Amino acid sequence: MSGTVQFVMKNKFVTGTLRQFVRSWLVFALAATAVGCGTAYSPSGGGNPPPPPSITSLSPTSGAAGTPVTITGAYFGATQGTSTVTFNGTSATPTSWSATSISVPVPAGATTGSVVVTVGGVASTGVSFTVVPDTTAPVVTITAPANGATVSATITLTATATDSDSAVSFVQFLVDGANTGAQLTTAPYSISLDTTALSNATHTLTAVAQDPSGNKGTSSAVTITVSNTTSTSMGPLKKSTVNTRYFVDPGGNGVFLSGSHTWNDVQDTDQSASPAAFPFANYVSMLKGDGQNATILWRKDMPRECGWNSGTWNLQPQPWLRSTTISGASDGGNKFDLTQFNQQFFDRMHAEALTLQQNGIYAIMELFDGSNVAGYRCGTTSPTGDGYPLTGVNNINSVDDGYVSGSGGEGSFIMQTNNAVSNAEDAYVKKMLDTMNDLQNVVYELAEEQPIETSTFWIPHMYGLIKTYEAGGTWEGTTYPG
């Protein structure tokens, strides 16, 4: 009897011990769950935050702007999303992204300091990276017709450009040192060049490549000789000494100029931001069909004019190129660089004059338009202003005609002495004379409807420049070739 009772008591003891153990284990398990053991983080309560991003290595650990860098580490996330990479505080633009590896070029403007990856607002520990000056210029080559080839139609120019320590930012093609058009930022670097827009002469072709640090490399030069069919029986004209209402050709025969003109034959003009191209070939056909022998190649000075024919008009192209980086011109575009001519403008002028010559029509080349500048300015407030290149707000060269909104705009034509404004105008005139030098049908019109104040200095100054530059000689202390 006593043994049986003892067994029962032992059994109750064991059972109670097991229950106590189970209760203790459940308490432990609940406590572990409460602190997130083995569970995902939940912002609404409970769970651990994800580990911060960490960088284990950079390859390379130094380089110039544009150098590709591989960042190796952990917890970057499968995709970039809103995550960022900075080089000493300068934001970079990754080219690939994974949870353990990021590829990113050194951003322009970066300085030596820490590379940091930020994911979900949490930044990694910075790893040092040394930004070194990039002094290596790109290597560029040009492919064109054979060196010394004679051409008379459209040719293709192609360049290859490489840089050992950074990417190539852009490539430009030059003819006789002048830019032929827009910067090409991606390969293949190739353009078509209409050689009928060039003079009948030998021309030098080169390509220039630039990297993000501003280093430029220039290709070896290729020369071409342009030979286009032109008429040489037309001029140059001189005023008749017998009847001053007439010109005479080199043979002394009287020539009476009679024709039509339109305002947008050289510069496409429209009230839209991108003016429609002028149908010049149709225009020439009309002139020739009507038996006319002259027209004006009409050039207006402003990129935009207001109040003309009760509207606001945009005019393209202009003689100067705009800066590729500096904004702030009053018409909303980038500012002009008065040291850089827009070869497209001069090529178009030459091509149109050549077409007229081939059709027996004289080209009256208008160099300036005083009425346009004096009467139709739009002010200096961007983006509704006129963008006139010789007003200070519109160029990067500190050249200023003194114009302010609401005033008369003829300031660039009433200067009383040589200055930055007239120097810019002089350089433009000489570029135009060089461009048209091979043609026989060009008659220069200095300006249309100039303000009377220009007769004091500006008109005599420009007449003297044109006559002396064309003939060769010394004028105002400068000797020009014939």
C-alpha positions as CSV (number, residue, x, y, z in Angstrom):
1,M,0.0,0.0,0.0
2,S,2.7,2.5,0.9
3,G,4.6,1.6,-2.3
4,T,1.7,2.4,-4.5
5,V,1.2,5.7,-2.9
6,Q,4.8,6.6,-3.3
7,F,4.6,5.8,-7.1
8,V,1.6,8.1,-7.5
9,M,3.4,11.0,-5.7
10,K,6.5,10.6,-7.8
11,N,4.3,10.6,-11.0
12,K,2.7,13.9,-9.9
13,F,6.0,15.4,-9.2
14,V,7.4,14.5,-12.6
15,T,4.2,15.8,-14.3
16,G,4.4,19.1,-12.5
17,T,8.0,19.5,-13.4
18,L,7.3,19.0,-17.1
19,R,4.5,21.5,-17.0
20,Q,6.8,24.0,-15.3
21,F,9.4,23.4,-18.0
22,V,6.9,23.9,-20.8
23,R,5.7,27.1,-19.3
24,S,9.2,28.4,-19.0
25,W,10.0,27.5,-22.6
26,L,6.9,29.3,-23.9
27,V,7.9,32.4,-21.9
28,F,11.4,32.3,-23.4
29,A,10.0,31.8,-27.0
30,L,7.6,34.7,-26.6
31,A,10.4,36.9,-25.3
32,A,12.5,36.0,-28.3
33,T,9.7,36.8,-30.7
34,A,9.2,40.2,-29.1
35,V,12.7,41.3,-29.8
36,G,12.5,40.0,-33.4
37,C,14.8,37.0,-33.2
38,G,14.8,35.4,-36.7
39,T,12.1,37.8,-38.1
40,A,12.0,40.7,-40.6
41,Y,12.0,44.3,-39.5
42,S,8.6,46.0,-39.4
43,P,8.4,49.8,-39.1
44,S,5.0,49.5,-37.4
45,G,6.5,47.7,-34.4
46,G,9.0,45.0,-33.7
47,G,11.8,43.6,-35.9
48,N,15.4,44.8,-36.5
49,P,16.3,47.5,-39.1
50,P,18.2,46.2,-42.1
51,P,22.0,46.3,-41.9
52,P,23.5,49.6,-43.2
53,P,25.3,49.5,-46.6
54,S,29.0,48.8,-46.2
55,I,31.9,49.3,-48.6
56,T,34.7,46.8,-48.5
57,S,36.9,48.1,-51.4
58,L,37.2,50.6,-54.3
59,S,38.9,49.8,-57.6
60,P,40.8,51.9,-58.4
61,T,41.3,54.0,-55.3
62,S,42.4,57.1,-57.3
63,G,41.6,58.6,-60.7
64,A,40.5,61.7,-62.7
65,A,37.0,62.8,-63.5
66,G,35.3,60.3,-65.7
67,T,37.4,57.3,-64.4
68,P,35.2,54.2,-64.0
69,V,35.2,53.0,-60.3
70,T,33.9,49.7,-59.0
71,I,32.5,49.8,-55.4
72,T,32.4,46.4,-53.8
73,G,30.5,45.7,-50.5
74,A,27.2,44.6,-49.1
75,Y,23.6,45.6,-48.5
76,F,23.4,48.0,-51.5
77,G,20.0,46.7,-52.6
78,A,19.2,44.9,-55.8
79,T,18.5,48.1,-57.7
80,Q,19.5,51.7,-57.2
81,G,16.1,53.3,-56.6
82,T,16.6,56.4,-54.5
83,S,20.0,55.3,-53.3
84,T,23.0,57.5,-54.0
85,V,26.8,57.5,-54.4
86,T,28.9,60.6,-53.6
87,F,32.6,61.4,-54.0
88,N,33.4,63.8,-51.1
89,G,29.9,65.2,-51.3
90,T,29.7,65.4,-55.1
91,S,26.9,63.3,-56.5
92,A,27.8,60.6,-59.1
93,T,25.7,58.8,-61.7
94,P,26.2,55.0,-61.4
95,T,26.2,52.9,-64.6
96,S,25.3,49.6,-62.9
97,W,24.0,48.6,-59.5
98,S,23.6,45.3,-57.5
99,A,23.4,44.3,-53.9
100,T,27.2,43.8,-53.7
101,S,28.7,45.9,-56.5
102,I,28.3,49.4,-58.0
103,S,30.0,50.8,-61.1
104,V,30.2,54.6,-61.3
105,P,32.5,57.1,-63.0
106,V,34.2,59.8,-61.0
107,P,31.9,62.9,-61.4
108,A,33.1,66.1,-62.8
109,G,34.0,68.6,-60.0
110,A,34.8,65.9,-57.5
111,T,37.6,66.4,-55.0
112,T,39.7,64.0,-52.9
113,G,37.7,62.6,-49.9
114,S,35.4,59.8,-49.0
115,V,33.2,57.7,-51.2
116,V,29.8,57.1,-49.5
117,V,26.9,54.9,-50.5
118,T,23.5,55.9,-49.0
119,V,20.6,53.4,-49.0
120,G,17.2,54.2,-47.6
121,G,18.6,57.3,-46.0
122,V,21.4,55.3,-44.2
123,A,24.9,56.1,-45.2
124,S,27.9,53.7,-45.3
125,T,31.2,54.4,-43.7
126,G,33.3,56.5,-46.2
127,V,36.2,55.0,-48.0
128,S,39.0,57.3,-49.2
129,F,39.3,58.1,-52.9
130,T,42.0,60.4,-54.4
131,V,40.9,62.6,-57.3
132,V,43.9,63.3,-59.5
133,P,44.2,66.1,-62.1
134,D,43.5,64.8,-65.6
135,T,46.3,66.0,-67.9
136,T,46.0,63.4,-70.6
137,A,44.4,64.6,-73.8
138,P,42.2,62.4,-75.9
139,V,43.7,60.8,-78.9
140,V,41.6,61.5,-82.0
141,T,42.0,60.6,-85.6
142,I,39.9,61.7,-88.6
143,T,38.8,59.7,-91.7
144,A,38.0,61.8,-94.8
145,P,38.8,61.7,-98.5
146,A,42.4,61.0,-99.3
147,N,44.8,63.7,-98.3
148,G,45.0,66.2,-101.1
149,A,41.9,64.9,-102.9
150,T,39.8,67.1,-105.1
151,V,36.1,67.2,-104.2
152,S,33.0,68.9,-105.5
153,A,30.1,67.4,-103.6
154,T,29.1,66.1,-100.1
155,I,31.8,64.2,-98.2
156,T,31.7,62.3,-94.9
157,L,34.0,63.1,-92.0
158,T,34.4,60.4,-89.3
159,A,36.5,60.5,-86.2
160,T,37.6,58.0,-83.6
161,A,38.5,59.4,-80.1
162,T,39.9,57.6,-77.0
163,D,41.1,58.7,-73.6
164,S,43.3,56.5,-71.4
165,D,42.0,57.8,-68.1
166,S,38.5,59.3,-68.7
167,A,35.6,59.3,-71.1
168,V,35.5,61.6,-74.1
169,S,33.0,64.4,-73.6
170,F,32.6,65.6,-77.2
171,V,34.1,65.7,-80.7
172,Q,34.0,68.7,-83.1
173,F,35.1,68.8,-86.8
174,L,36.9,71.9,-88.0
175,V,37.4,73.3,-91.5
176,D,40.3,75.7,-91.6
177,G,40.1,76.0,-87.8
178,A,36.4,76.9,-87.8
179,N,33.8,74.7,-86.2
180,T,31.5,73.1,-88.7
181,G,28.6,72.5,-86.4
182,A,27.3,71.0,-83.2
183,Q,29.4,69.0,-80.7
184,L,29.0,65.3,-81.1
185,T,28.8,63.6,-77.7
186,T,28.4,59.9,-78.6
187,A,30.1,57.6,-81.1
188,P,30.1,57.2,-84.0
189,Y,31.4,60.7,-84.5
190,S,30.4,61.4,-88.1
191,I,29.1,64.3,-90.1
192,S,28.3,65.1,-93.8
193,L,30.0,68.2,-95.2
194,D,28.6,69.9,-98.2
195,T,31.7,71.2,-100.0
196,T,29.7,73.4,-102.3
197,A,29.5,75.7,-99.3
198,L,33.3,76.1,-99.3
199,S,35.4,78.3,-101.5
200,N,37.2,76.9,-104.5
201,A,40.5,76.4,-102.6
202,T,42.5,74.0,-100.5
203,H,41.0,73.5,-97.1
204,T,42.3,71.8,-93.9
205,L,40.1,69.3,-92.1
206,T,40.7,68.3,-88.4
207,A,38.8,66.8,-85.5
208,V,39.1,68.0,-81.9
209,A,38.1,65.8,-78.9
210,Q,37.7,67.0,-75.3
211,D,37.4,65.2,-72.0
212,P,35.5,66.2,-68.8
213,S,38.6,68.0,-67.5
214,G,38.9,70.2,-70.5
215,N,41.9,68.5,-72.1
216,K,41.7,68.7,-75.9
217,G,43.3,66.5,-78.5
218,T,43.5,67.4,-82.2
219,S,43.8,65.0,-85.1
220,S,46.4,65.1,-87.8
221,A,45.2,67.4,-90.6
222,V,43.7,66.2,-93.9
223,T,43.6,68.6,-96.8
224,I,41.0,68.7,-99.6
225,T,40.9,70.9,-102.7
226,V,37.4,72.1,-103.5
227,S,36.5,72.5,-107.2
228,N,32.9,73.5,-107.9
229,T,31.5,74.7,-111.2
230,T,31.0,78.5,-110.9
231,S,30.3,81.3,-113.3
232,T,33.1,83.9,-113.5
233,S,31.6,86.1,-116.2
234,M,29.5,88.3,-113.9
235,G,31.7,90.7,-112.0
236,P,33.1,92.2,-110.0
237,L,31.0,95.3,-110.6
238,K,32.1,98.9,-110.5
239,K,30.1,102.1,-110.7
240,S,29.9,103.5,-114.2
241,T,31.7,106.8,-114.7
242,V,29.4,107.5,-117.6
243,N,26.1,107.0,-115.9
244,T,26.3,106.6,-112.2
245,R,22.9,104.9,-112.0
246,Y,24.6,101.9,-113.5
247,F,27.3,99.4,-112.6
248,V,29.7,98.1,-115.3
249,D,31.3,94.7,-115.5
250,P,35.0,94.1,-116.1
251,G,34.4,94.5,-119.8
252,G,32.9,98.0,-119.3
253,N,29.4,96.8,-120.1
254,G,26.6,98.5,-118.2
255,V,24.7,96.4,-115.7
256,F,21.3,97.5,-114.3
257,L,20.4,95.5,-111.2
258,S,16.7,94.6,-111.0
259,G,15.2,92.0,-108.7
260,S,13.1,91.0,-105.7
261,H,14.0,90.3,-102.1
262,T,12.5,88.6,-99.1
263,W,13.5,89.0,-95.4
264,N,14.2,85.3,-94.5
265,D,16.3,84.0,-97.3
266,V,19.5,83.7,-95.2
267,Q,18.0,83.3,-91.7
268,D,14.9,81.2,-91.2
269,T,12.3,83.4,-89.6
270,D,9.1,82.4,-87.8
271,Q,7.1,83.1,-84.8
272,S,7.7,79.5,-83.6
273,A,10.8,78.6,-81.5
274,S,12.1,76.5,-84.4
275,P,11.6,78.5,-87.6
276,A,10.8,76.5,-90.8
277,A,13.5,76.2,-93.4
278,F,13.3,78.7,-96.2
279,P,12.9,77.1,-99.7
280,F,15.8,78.9,-101.3
281,A,15.9,76.7,-104.5
282,N,12.3,77.6,-105.2
283,Y,13.1,81.3,-104.6
284,V,16.0,81.2,-107.1
285,S,13.8,79.5,-109.7
286,M,11.2,82.3,-109.3
287,L,13.9,85.0,-109.7
288,K,15.4,83.3,-112.8
289,G,12.0,82.6,-114.3
290,D,11.0,86.3,-114.0
291,G,14.3,87.4,-115.7
292,Q,15.6,89.1,-112.5
293,N,19.3,89.5,-112.0
294,A,19.7,90.6,-108.3
295,T,18.4,89.8,-104.9
296,I,19.3,90.8,-101.3
297,L,20.8,88.2,-98.9
298,W,19.1,89.8,-96.0
299,R,20.8,89.4,-92.6
300,K,19.1,90.7,-89.4
301,D,21.2,91.2,-86.3
302,M,18.9,89.9,-83.6
303,P,17.9,86.3,-82.7
304,R,14.5,87.7,-81.8
305,E,12.6,90.8,-82.8
306,C,9.5,92.3,-81.3
307,G,6.7,94.4,-82.8
308,W,7.7,93.7,-86.4
309,N,4.6,93.1,-88.5
310,S,2.6,93.0,-85.2
311,G,4.4,89.9,-83.9
312,T,7.5,88.4,-82.2
313,W,9.8,86.7,-84.6
314,N,12.7,84.2,-84.1
315,L,15.7,84.2,-86.5
316,Q,18.2,81.5,-87.1
317,P,21.2,81.0,-87.6
318,Q,23.4,83.8,-86.1
319,P,27.0,84.6,-87.0
320,W,28.3,83.6,-83.5
321,L,28.1,80.4,-81.6
322,R,26.5,80.2,-78.2
323,S,28.4,78.9,-75.2
324,T,27.8,75.2,-74.5
325,T,27.7,75.7,-70.7
326,I,26.8,79.3,-69.8
327,S,23.1,80.1,-69.8
328,G,21.4,83.5,-69.2
329,A,20.9,85.2,-72.6
330,S,17.7,87.3,-72.6
331,D,16.0,85.1,-75.2
332,G,16.2,82.1,-72.9
333,G,19.2,80.5,-74.7
334,N,22.8,80.2,-73.7
335,K,25.0,83.3,-74.0
336,F,27.0,83.9,-77.2
337,D,30.8,83.6,-77.4
338,L,31.9,86.4,-79.6
339,T,35.3,84.7,-80.2
340,Q,33.6,81.7,-81.9
341,F,32.0,82.1,-85.3
342,N,29.0,79.9,-86.3
343,Q,30.4,78.3,-89.5
344,Q,26.9,77.1,-90.4
345,F,25.8,80.8,-90.8
346,F,28.7,81.6,-93.1
347,D,28.5,78.4,-95.1
348,R,24.8,79.0,-95.7
349,M,25.5,82.6,-96.9
350,H,28.3,81.3,-99.3
351,A,26.2,78.4,-100.6
352,E,23.3,80.7,-101.4
353,A,25.5,83.3,-103.1
354,L,27.1,80.5,-105.1
355,T,23.7,79.2,-106.2
356,L,22.8,82.7,-107.3
357,Q,26.1,83.1,-109.3
358,Q,25.4,79.8,-111.0
359,N,22.1,81.2,-112.1
360,G,23.4,84.6,-113.3
361,I,22.0,86.5,-110.3
362,Y,23.9,89.1,-108.3
363,A,23.9,88.7,-104.5
364,I,23.5,91.9,-102.5
365,M,25.1,90.9,-99.2
366,E,23.6,92.9,-96.3
367,L,26.1,93.0,-93.5
368,F,24.0,94.9,-90.8
369,D,20.4,96.0,-90.3
370,G,20.2,99.2,-88.3
371,S,16.4,99.4,-88.6
372,N,16.1,95.9,-87.1
373,V,18.3,96.8,-84.1
374,A,17.0,100.3,-83.5
375,G,13.3,99.6,-83.8
376,Y,12.5,96.0,-82.7
377,R,14.3,95.2,-79.5
378,C,12.5,93.0,-76.9
379,G,14.3,94.0,-73.7
380,T,16.8,92.2,-71.5
381,T,14.5,90.0,-69.4
382,S,14.9,86.3,-70.0
383,P,13.3,84.4,-71.7
384,T,11.3,87.1,-73.5
385,G,14.2,89.3,-74.5
386,D,15.9,89.6,-77.9
387,G,19.2,87.9,-77.2
388,Y,21.2,90.5,-79.3
389,P,24.8,89.2,-79.1
390,L,26.4,92.6,-78.6
391,T,24.5,93.5,-75.4
392,G,26.3,92.5,-72.2
393,V,23.7,90.2,-70.8
394,N,23.8,88.1,-74.0
395,N,27.6,87.3,-74.3
396,I,30.4,85.8,-72.2
397,N,33.0,88.4,-73.4
398,S,32.0,91.5,-71.5
399,V,31.0,93.2,-74.7
400,D,28.1,95.7,-74.1
401,D,26.4,98.2,-76.4
402,G,24.8,99.9,-73.4
403,Y,21.2,98.9,-74.2
404,V,18.7,98.6,-71.4
405,S,15.1,97.6,-71.7
406,G,12.9,100.4,-73.0
407,S,15.7,102.4,-74.6
408,G,16.7,102.8,-78.2
409,G,18.7,99.8,-79.4
410,E,21.1,101.5,-81.9
411,G,24.0,101.8,-79.3
412,S,26.2,99.3,-81.2
413,F,26.2,101.6,-84.3
414,I,26.9,105.0,-82.7
415,M,30.2,104.3,-80.9
416,Q,32.6,107.2,-81.5
417,T,35.8,105.1,-81.4
418,N,37.2,101.6,-81.6
419,N,36.0,99.5,-78.7
420,A,34.9,96.0,-77.8
421,V,31.7,96.4,-79.7
422,S,33.2,97.7,-83.0
423,N,36.0,95.2,-82.7
424,A,33.5,92.3,-82.6
425,E,31.7,93.9,-85.6
426,D,35.0,94.3,-87.5
427,A,35.9,90.6,-86.9
428,Y,32.5,89.5,-88.3
429,V,32.9,91.7,-91.4
430,K,36.3,90.3,-92.1
431,K,35.0,86.8,-91.7
432,M,32.2,87.5,-94.2
433,L,34.7,89.0,-96.7
434,D,36.9,85.9,-96.4
435,T,33.9,83.7,-96.9
436,M,32.7,85.5,-100.1
437,N,36.2,86.2,-101.5
438,D,36.0,83.5,-104.3
439,L,32.7,84.7,-105.7
440,Q,32.2,87.2,-108.5
441,N,28.6,88.2,-108.0
442,V,28.7,89.7,-104.6
443,V,27.8,93.4,-103.9
444,Y,28.1,94.5,-100.3
445,E,25.3,96.5,-98.7
446,L,26.9,97.8,-95.5
447,A,23.6,98.3,-93.6
448,E,19.9,98.8,-94.1
449,E,18.3,101.9,-92.7
450,Q,21.1,102.9,-90.3
451,P,20.4,105.6,-87.7
452,I,21.7,109.0,-88.8
453,E,24.0,109.0,-85.8
454,T,26.1,106.3,-87.3
455,S,27.5,108.6,-90.0
456,T,29.9,110.2,-87.5
457,F,32.2,107.3,-86.8
458,W,30.6,103.9,-87.7
459,I,29.9,104.3,-91.4
460,P,33.3,105.8,-92.4
461,H,34.9,103.2,-90.1
462,M,33.2,100.2,-91.8
463,Y,33.6,101.6,-95.4
464,G,37.3,102.0,-94.7
465,L,37.6,98.5,-93.2
466,I,35.9,96.8,-96.2
467,K,37.8,98.7,-98.9
468,T,41.2,98.2,-97.3
469,Y,40.7,94.6,-96.3
470,E,39.6,93.6,-99.8
471,A,42.3,95.5,-101.5
472,G,45.1,94.8,-99.0
473,G,46.9,97.7,-97.4
474,T,47.3,99.5,-94.1
475,W,44.3,101.1,-92.4
476,E,44.1,102.3,-88.8
477,G,47.5,100.8,-88.1
478,T,46.7,97.3,-89.4
479,T,48.1,95.8,-92.6
480,Y,45.8,93.4,-94.5
481,P,46.8,90.9,-97.2
482,G,45.4,91.5,-100.7
